[in-house]
Amino acid sequence: MAHTITDACLACGACAAECPVEAISEGDPKYLIDADICTDCGACVEVCPADCIEA
């Protein structure tokens, strides 16, 4: 199951830069994770300063 980004997202871009499969893109007002691409690796969770990425 792909990770999701909650409304607490700061839109800093740290998660997108860390994603090895480029599943994260800038949305409005928060970043979005494409569930079809996400490999559930968790790399984005480790770098999120807002702790807003959930499994």
N, CA, C and O atoms as a GROMACS GRO file, in nm:
protein
  220
    1MET      N    1   0.083  -0.118   0.000
    1MET     CA    2   0.000   0.000   0.000
    1MET      C    3   0.088   0.125   0.000
    1MET      O    4   0.185   0.133   0.076
    2ALA      N    5   0.056   0.220  -0.082
    2ALA     CA    6   0.135   0.342  -0.094
    2ALA      C    7   0.119   0.432   0.027
    2ALA      O    8   0.016   0.429   0.096
    3HIS      N    9   0.219   0.511   0.052
    3HIS     CA   10   0.213   0.610   0.158
    3HIS      C   11   0.121   0.724   0.115
    3HIS      O   12   0.094   0.741  -0.004
    4THR      N   13   0.074   0.802   0.212
    4THR     CA   14  -0.008   0.919   0.183
    4THR      C   15   0.046   1.038   0.262
    4THR      O   16   0.112   1.021   0.364
    5ILE      N   17   0.016   1.156   0.212
    5ILE     CA   18   0.060   1.280   0.277
    5ILE      C   19  -0.062   1.349   0.336
    5ILE      O   20  -0.160   1.372   0.266
    6THR      N   21  -0.054   1.382   0.463
    6THR     CA   22  -0.167   1.446   0.531
    6THR      C   23  -0.168   1.597   0.505
    6THR      O   24  -0.078   1.652   0.442
    7ASP      N   25  -0.273   1.663   0.554
    7ASP     CA   26  -0.288   1.807   0.538
    7ASP      C   27  -0.184   1.887   0.615
    7ASP      O   28  -0.176   2.009   0.598
    8ALA      N   29  -0.106   1.822   0.700
    8ALA     CA   30  -0.001   1.891   0.776
    8ALA      C   31   0.122   1.920   0.689
    8ALA      O   32   0.218   1.980   0.737
    9CYS      N   33   0.119   1.878   0.563
    9CYS     CA   34   0.231   1.898   0.470
    9CYS      C   35   0.271   2.045   0.462
    9CYS      O   36   0.186   2.134   0.449
   10LEU      N   37   0.401   2.071   0.471
   10LEU     CA   38   0.456   2.206   0.462
   10LEU      C   39   0.492   2.244   0.319
   10LEU      O   40   0.531   2.358   0.293
   11ALA      N   41   0.479   2.151   0.225
   11ALA     CA   42   0.514   2.171   0.084
   11ALA      C   43   0.660   2.213   0.069
   11ALA      O   44   0.692   2.299  -0.013
   12CYS      N   45   0.747   2.151   0.149
   12CYS     CA   46   0.890   2.186   0.144
   12CYS      C   47   0.965   2.115   0.032
   12CYS      O   48   1.070   2.163  -0.013
   13GLY      N   49   0.913   2.001  -0.013
   13GLY     CA   50   0.977   1.929  -0.122
   13GLY      C   51   1.080   1.826  -0.080
   13GLY      O   52   1.136   1.758  -0.165
   14ALA      N   53   1.106   1.814   0.049
   14ALA     CA   54   1.207   1.719   0.096
   14ALA      C   55   1.173   1.576   0.055
   14ALA      O   56   1.262   1.500   0.017
   15CYS      N   57   1.047   1.540   0.062
   15CYS     CA   58   1.004   1.404   0.028
   15CYS      C   59   1.024   1.375  -0.121
   15CYS      O   60   1.071   1.268  -0.158
   16ALA      N   61   0.988   1.471  -0.204
   16ALA     CA   62   1.000   1.451  -0.349
   16ALA      C   63   1.145   1.430  -0.390
   16ALA      O   64   1.175   1.348  -0.477
   17ALA      N   65   1.234   1.506  -0.327
   17ALA     CA   66   1.376   1.494  -0.359
   17ALA      C   67   1.432   1.359  -0.318
   17ALA      O   68   1.528   1.311  -0.378
   18GLU      N   69   1.374   1.297  -0.217
   18GLU     CA   70   1.425   1.170  -0.164
   18GLU      C   71   1.366   1.047  -0.233
   18GLU      O   72   1.425   0.939  -0.227
   19CYS      N   73   1.251   1.061  -0.299
   19CYS     CA   74   1.182   0.946  -0.358
   19CYS      C   75   1.261   0.885  -0.475
   19CYS      O   76   1.286   0.952  -0.575
   20PRO      N   77   1.300   0.758  -0.462
   20PRO     CA   78   1.382   0.694  -0.566
   20PRO      C   79   1.307   0.662  -0.695
   20PRO      O   80   1.369   0.638  -0.799
   21VAL      N   81   1.174   0.662  -0.690
   21VAL     CA   82   1.096   0.629  -0.810
   21VAL      C   83   1.014   0.748  -0.861
   21VAL      O   84   0.928   0.733  -0.948
   22GLU      N   85   1.040   0.866  -0.805
   22GLU     CA   86   0.974   0.990  -0.845
   22GLU      C   87   0.822   0.980  -0.839
   22GLU      O   88   0.752   1.025  -0.930
   23ALA      N   89   0.770   0.920  -0.730
   23ALA     CA   90   0.626   0.904  -0.713
   23ALA      C   91   0.561   1.024  -0.647
   23ALA      O   92   0.438   1.030  -0.637
   24ILE      N   93   0.640   1.120  -0.602
   24ILE     CA   94   0.588   1.235  -0.530
   24ILE      C   95   0.598   1.360  -0.617
   24ILE      O   96   0.703   1.388  -0.675
   25SER      N   97   0.486   1.433  -0.624
   25SER     CA   98   0.484   1.555  -0.705
   25SER      C   99   0.419   1.668  -0.627
   25SER      O  100   0.344   1.646  -0.532
   26GLU      N  101   0.449   1.788  -0.670
   26GLU     CA  102   0.395   1.906  -0.604
   26GLU      C  103   0.247   1.920  -0.638
   26GLU      O  104   0.207   1.916  -0.754
   27GLY      N  105   0.168   1.936  -0.536
   27GLY     CA  106   0.025   1.958  -0.554
   27GLY      C  107  -0.013   2.092  -0.495
   27GLY      O  108   0.075   2.171  -0.458
   28ASP      N  109  -0.140   2.118  -0.485
   28ASP     CA  110  -0.185   2.243  -0.427
   28ASP      C  111  -0.295   2.213  -0.328
   28ASP      O  112  -0.404   2.176  -0.369
   29PRO      N  113  -0.272   2.227  -0.201
   29PRO     CA  114  -0.162   2.296  -0.134
   29PRO      C  115  -0.054   2.203  -0.080
   29PRO      O  116   0.044   2.250  -0.023
   30LYS      N  117  -0.069   2.072  -0.096
   30LYS     CA  118   0.029   1.978  -0.041
   30LYS      C  119   0.083   1.888  -0.152
   30LYS      O  120   0.027   1.879  -0.261
   31TYR      N  121   0.194   1.821  -0.121
   31TYR     CA  122   0.251   1.726  -0.216
   31TYR      C  123   0.165   1.601  -0.224
   31TYR      O  124   0.091   1.570  -0.130
   32LEU      N  125   0.175   1.529  -0.333
   32LEU     CA  126   0.093   1.410  -0.357
   32LEU      C  127   0.182   1.291  -0.390
   32LEU      O  128   0.286   1.306  -0.453
   33ILE      N  129   0.140   1.172  -0.347
   33ILE     CA  130   0.211   1.048  -0.377
   33ILE      C  131   0.126   0.967  -0.474
   33ILE      O  132   0.010   0.936  -0.444
   34ASP      N  133   0.183   0.931  -0.588
   34ASP     CA  134   0.114   0.849  -0.686
   34ASP      C  135   0.118   0.704  -0.640
   34ASP      O  136   0.224   0.641  -0.641
   35ALA      N  137   0.004   0.651  -0.601
   35ALA     CA  138  -0.005   0.515  -0.547
   35ALA      C  139   0.036   0.409  -0.648
   35ALA      O  140   0.078   0.300  -0.609
   36ASP      N  141   0.024   0.439  -0.776
   36ASP     CA  142   0.060   0.343  -0.880
   36ASP      C  143   0.212   0.331  -0.897
   36ASP      O  144   0.261   0.230  -0.948
   37ILE      N  145   0.284   0.432  -0.853
   37ILE     CA  146   0.430   0.433  -0.868
   37ILE      C  147   0.502   0.402  -0.737
   37ILE      O  148   0.608   0.340  -0.738
   38CYS      N  149   0.445   0.444  -0.625
   38CYS     CA  150   0.507   0.428  -0.494
   38CYS      C  151   0.540   0.282  -0.465
   38CYS      O  152   0.456   0.193  -0.482
   39THR      N  153   0.664   0.258  -0.420
   39THR     CA  154   0.708   0.122  -0.387
   39THR      C  155   0.704   0.096  -0.237
   39THR      O  156   0.747  -0.010  -0.191
   40ASP      N  157   0.653   0.192  -0.161
   40ASP     CA  158   0.638   0.178  -0.016
   40ASP      C  159   0.774   0.161   0.054
   40ASP      O  160   0.784   0.088   0.152
   41CYS      N  161   0.876   0.228   0.003
   41CYS     CA  162   1.010   0.213   0.060
   41CYS      C  163   1.028   0.289   0.191
   41CYS      O  164   1.110   0.250   0.275
   42GLY      N  165   0.952   0.398   0.209
   42GLY     CA  166   0.959   0.475   0.333
   42GLY      C  167   1.066   0.582   0.337
   42GLY      O  168   1.084   0.648   0.439
   43ALA      N  169   1.138   0.601   0.228
   43ALA     CA  170   1.244   0.703   0.226
   43ALA      C  171   1.189   0.842   0.254
   43ALA      O  172   1.254   0.923   0.319
   44CYS      N  173   1.070   0.870   0.206
   44CYS     CA  174   1.008   1.001   0.225
   44CYS      C  175   0.973   1.026   0.372
   44CYS      O  176   0.984   1.138   0.421
   45VAL      N  177   0.932   0.921   0.439
   45VAL     CA  178   0.894   0.933   0.581
   45VAL      C  179   1.012   0.980   0.664
   45VAL      O  180   0.996   1.062   0.754
   46GLU      N  181   1.129   0.929   0.635
   46GLU     CA  182   1.249   0.960   0.711
   46GLU      C  183   1.292   1.106   0.701
   46GLU      O  184   1.351   1.159   0.794
   47VAL      N  185   1.262   1.172   0.588
   47VAL     CA  186   1.309   1.309   0.568
   47VAL      C  187   1.202   1.416   0.591
   47VAL      O  188   1.234   1.535   0.587
   48CYS      N  189   1.080   1.377   0.613
   48CYS     CA  190   0.970   1.474   0.630
   48CYS      C  191   0.982   1.549   0.762
   48CYS      O  192   0.973   1.488   0.868
   49PRO      N  193   1.001   1.683   0.756
   49PRO     CA  194   1.014   1.760   0.880
   49PRO      C  195   0.882   1.777   0.955
   49PRO      O  196   0.882   1.810   1.073
   50ALA      N  197   0.771   1.754   0.887
   50ALA     CA  198   0.638   1.772   0.949
   50ALA      C  199   0.578   1.640   0.995
   50ALA      O  200   0.469   1.638   1.051
   51ASP      N  201   0.648   1.530   0.972
   51ASP     CA  202   0.597   1.397   1.006
   51ASP      C  203   0.454   1.376   0.956
   51ASP      O  204   0.368   1.328   1.029
   52CYS      N  205   0.431   1.414   0.830
   52CYS     CA  206   0.296   1.408   0.776
   52CYS      C  207   0.276   1.298   0.672
   52CYS      O  208   0.174   1.295   0.604
   53ILE      N  209   0.372   1.207   0.659
   53ILE     CA  210   0.359   1.098   0.562
   53ILE      C  211   0.328   0.970   0.637
   53ILE      O  212   0.402   0.929   0.727
   54GLU      N  213   0.217   0.908   0.599
   54GLU     CA  214   0.170   0.789   0.668
   54GLU      C  215   0.164   0.668   0.574
   54GLU      O  216   0.145   0.683   0.453
   55ALA      N  217   0.181   0.552   0.631
   55ALA     CA  218   0.171   0.428   0.554
   55ALA      C  219   0.027   0.384   0.543
   55ALA      O  220  -0.002   0.282   0.481
   0.00000   0.00000   0.00000
